[in-house]
Amino acid sequence: MPSMLFAMFMYGLLALGAHGLIDWIDRKIAAKRYEEMRLPASAPGASSGVVTIPTTAPTTAPAASSTAPAATTTPPSPPPSG
């Protein structure tokens, strides 16, 4: 009987320790997410995930090896209905 009480006590301590560790990790993850969400709002240029689209057209023509189709090509015809 004393061994059963000892095992219950030790497993209880283990459960409390695991619970505390999981809570600590969860708080660290939440703090990191909060900082990542708050940082771009206060410093928009600091984030590497922001893409800036230029408002003016480029001054030089695109290279001939560009994969973009020419502006004069006609769109493909729709598939036949059937």
Secondary structure, DSSP 8 states (H G I E B T S, - for coil): -HHHHHHHHHHHHHHHHHHHHHHHHHHHHHHHHHHHHHHHHH-GGG-TT-----SS--SS---TT-SS--TTS---------
